[in-house]
Amino acid sequence: MRAFVLCLLGALALAGCATELPRTSEVLTSSTKDAAAAASLISAYRASKGLSPVAVDPRLNEAAEYQARAVAAAGTLSHGNFPSRMGQFGIRGHAAENLSAGAETVEAAIRRWQASAGHNVNLLMPQARYIGLARADSKSRYGRYWALVLSQ
């Protein structure tokens, strides 16, 4: 009985994580066109730390665009149920996500992530071989939202 209760509590906790972000703002546009520039910038940064470069992966771009649109529509940053979302896009193994709001350029978003301890750990994840990057513009407070997904 105790195992059943623990499983039930675990399932309820996961169900709470699975909810989508509320939509409060209209997403005007979204794009993955900056992904190649991001891969170049991140690769140079990783090389300066003795790590391997990264390349753009279309599945990761799709996952990043999905989340960029979700946070832009909500007007707030949240990773939601990241493991479940990665599974929906067929992404397995080591993966991480960085989000940012308000940065006008991909360079500015990456600089912010480098300056943030937790985000920087993701940029320098040794297992990372691929990235996906997207931005979404909305009428919400920060205007431009960025999502970066890194994976092996």
KAFENTA-V778822 format. One record per run of one state. SS is the DSSP state (alpha for helix, beta for strand, coil for the rest). FROM is the first residue (numbers start at 1). TO is the last residue. If there is no record, write none. Layout:
SS/FROM/TO
SS/FROM/TO
This chain:
coil/1/1
alpha/2/17
coil/18/26
beta/27/31
coil/32/34
alpha/35/48
coil/49/54
beta/55/56
coil/57/57
alpha/58/74
coil/75/81
alpha/82/88
coil/89/94
beta/95/101
coil/102/105
alpha/106/115
coil/116/116
alpha/117/123
coil/124/129
beta/130/138
coil/139/143
beta/144/151
coil/152/152
